[in-house]
Amino acid sequence: MIRRLMKSRGVGKFRRNRLAMSALGVIALFFVLAAWMMLMDVVQFVGKSTGMYDLYETPIVSTFLPRRMLEEIGPPTLGGLGKPWGDDGRLNSVVFYHTRAKTALKTINSAEGITEESIQRVLDEAGVAERNLADLGIDELERLVGEIDGILAEMDSLRFAANELEDVVVAIDALGVPLAELQAAGSEDDLLLLRENVAFAIDDITYSIEDYMSYVPESEAFPQELRDAVADASMVYYEPEGEAEGLSETLAKVRAAKELAAEEVLGGSMPFVIKAEEIIQQIYPNPEGFAYTAFRARQMLGTDRQGRSILLRSLYSAKIAIQVGFVVGVTAVLFGSILGAAAAFFGGWVDHLVSWLYSTFSSIPQLVLLAVLSFMFLSDALSGFRGLPSLYFAFALTYWIGPCRVIRGEAMKIKELEYVQAATAIGFGRFYILIKHILPNTTHLMFINFSLLFIGAIKGEVILTFLGLGLPLGSGASWGIMISQAKFEVVSGFFWQIGSATFFMFVLVLAFNIVSDALQDAFDPKHVN
């Protein structure tokens, strides 16, 4: 049957469709990748069951094992090609590596009687993928980490100084309210109280400037004469009478000085970051050779908020999508085709029962039915089957309806043909005729329905997982999980994770759409010229 199908005119027409063959090549790449991941899962299971080996001890081979999808491979929210993202991206990278090294040293120093083997294990665990701590000795590592502590402390001073600058502007703006109330004052008692409020407001400006100077004592943005002018203006309003001359000009000078100080603060942080990066390079030197290539490849599409590789998670999600699409497609097509062919061929109560079944199921909105079936596995009794088994079950019970209807209609035509009637007259059994003559002649429709259901299962899995009804968060990776987690990143303008998941899903679904159309053009009698 397969040889006859491969020599048929439909297959020849399909092969001549260059776009379809290109799409088939893309699908083949996805399937090869998924097959490799599944093979590694089997090899790891065998090794762990027998106790002979553990693939997690070989970083490159174990790249696509589920646990690797949850591991940090760099600082959080790296952009494409491992570039720091955002205004504080380079600083966040420094803090990330500094924290790991500092935590490892703290663990070693806090443990009493720790062995050399345990020390090495702690240092190895402080590594990031192929980028490990340098073999410098504990004392040298502590010295370098201490230098970064000092650099970060100076940077914190700059940040606190920047906050105080904002307080200067707030205090100047707040001064407008007591000044307006003083100008509209009526009685003498109110006048004294309101003058005192103005003096307090001017003092707030002085305090904010002094706080800024405490963090940046070498700053020249607020000269002494300007600070004295603000203090003198405050003293005037503590008196019963009088008005500070040139207060507006003084406040304007304070605002201008604030802008100059802001340039000092903001422009002064980058040299500290550069200096800290040089020390980080000593603590965490880049790997060499193939290890460096693998390390950079993991960061090709950046990292998510947990520092996990977006590229690896996107590729691993393709395996999950293909598993769901293939299992659901095969199960639904076989189940629906057998039911539909049996209903058409046997007729009577069998046809009535099958028709009632798919009419009842199709009357329920598909997404609602999927959600209800998925909810079943959220209960404690079925929680052990949650994950891929629950998705297989939910989709298979939902997607068999389409193939059943199509195959039923085709089987009704086939059973009236002469060769089927001849087989019946000769005395062949009804099940034999169904399996030997009816179903094989609906194979082209099975292929078409499989390609359509494959796409539907992939999109359905993404939707259910996004809604929290599909794969649980700790199950490795899925495009639905990635898109769900990316909604917090998109708010801050980080699009690498949602963009990568969408792109890979788009490529796979588009390729299957092209193949589905080509299959219909080649095999469906309605599309044959």
Secondary structure, DSSP 8 states (H G I E B T S, - for coil): -HHHHHTSHHHHHHHT-HHHHHHHHHHHHHHHHHHHHHHHHHHHHHHHHHTS--GGGSTTTTTTSGGGGGSB-SSTTB-GGG-B-STTHHHHHHHHHHHHHHHHHHHHHHSTT--HHHHHHHHHHTSBTTB---S--HHHHHHHHHHHHHHHHHHHHHHHHHHHHHHHHHHHHHHHHHHHHHHT--SHHHHHHHHHHHHHHHHHHHHHHHHHHHH-TT--SS-HHHHHHHHHHHHHHHSSS---TTHHHHHHHHHHHHHHHHHHHHHHHHHHHHHHHHHHHHHS----THHHHHHHHHTTT-B-TTSBBHHHHHHHHHHHHHHHHHHHHHHHHHHHHHHHHHHHHH-HHHHHHHHHHHHHHHTS-HHHHHHHHHHGGGSTTTGGGTTHHHHHHHHHHHHTHHHHHHHHHHHHHHTTSHHHHHHHHHT--HHHHIIIIIGGGGHHHHHHHHHHHHHHHHHHHHHHHHTTSSS-TTSS--HHHHHHHHHHHHHTT--HHHHHHHHHHHHHHHHHHHHHHHHHHHH-GGG--
